[in-house]
Structure formats: structure tokens, C-alpha cells
Amino acid sequence: MKRDYNDPVYKDFRVQVLKRDGFKCRMPGCKNKKNLQVHHISKWSGASALRYEISNGITLCKNCHKSITGKESHYEPLFREIIR
């Protein structure tokens, strides 16, 4: 299933994660408040039951999100600890 960024359920998921995270990047050492994206901690493609769970999202700035691409599983435990 491909993501529909205009889907109201997806939009609500994104807004709820941004609110919880105080509209700032949660990567340790980064507090950027611009170019924010919501990252799925457990990948969208592999965790369909968690796609819209607020506890499966974390706010990252565009640069931090790009820096973890291809290394998502490495960061999963860290991100789970951060949002706990």
C-alpha cells in the first residue's frame, strides 16, 4: 500500500506526532524546528498495523531524516527510547 499524504487519517497521525514532539526534531543533538518530517519508527512497508499509531512516529528534520535512510533498523531502539 502506497502512502496517501492527503488521507485525513495520515494527516492526523502526522499532526499528533508533531504536537507530541513539540514541533522540533527529536534526533539527539538537533533541535531544528524547520523542514520537519514524521518518520515511521517501524517501517511503513513492514508494519502495516502500526502505520497510524502515534507511538510509531517521531519528528525529524529533513537533514536528520535523510541521514538515517538505509539505517532505519539501527535507529529503531533509540527512537523508541526517545518517545517513551
KAGI-V182248 format. One record per pair of residues at least 4 apart in sequence whose C-alpha atoms are under 7 Angstrom apart, sorted by the first residue. I is the first residue (numbers start at 1). J is the second residue. If there is no record, write none. Layout:
[[I/J] [I/J]]
This chain:
[[5/10] [5/11] [6/11] [7/11] [8/12] [9/13] [10/14] [10/52] [11/15] [12/16] [13/17] [13/52] [13/54] [14/18] [14/38] [15/19] [16/20] [16/54] [17/21] [17/54] [17/57] [17/58] [17/59] [18/22] [18/23] [18/59] [19/23] [21/59] [23/33] [24/31] [24/32] [24/33] [24/59] [25/30] [25/31] [25/32] [25/33] [25/36] [25/59] [25/60] [25/61] [26/30] [26/31] [26/59] [26/60] [27/60] [27/64] [32/61] [34/61] [35/61] [35/62] [36/59] [36/60] [36/61] [36/62] [37/59] [37/60] [37/61] [37/62] [38/57] [38/58] [38/59] [38/60] [39/57] [39/58] [39/59] [39/60] [40/44] [40/56] [40/57] [40/58] [41/56] [41/57] [41/58] [41/76] [41/79] [42/47] [42/56] [42/76] [43/47] [44/48] [44/51] [47/51] [50/56] [60/64] [60/65] [61/65] [62/66] [63/67] [64/68] [65/69] [68/72] [71/75] [72/76] [75/79] [76/80] [77/81] [78/82] [79/83] [80/84]]
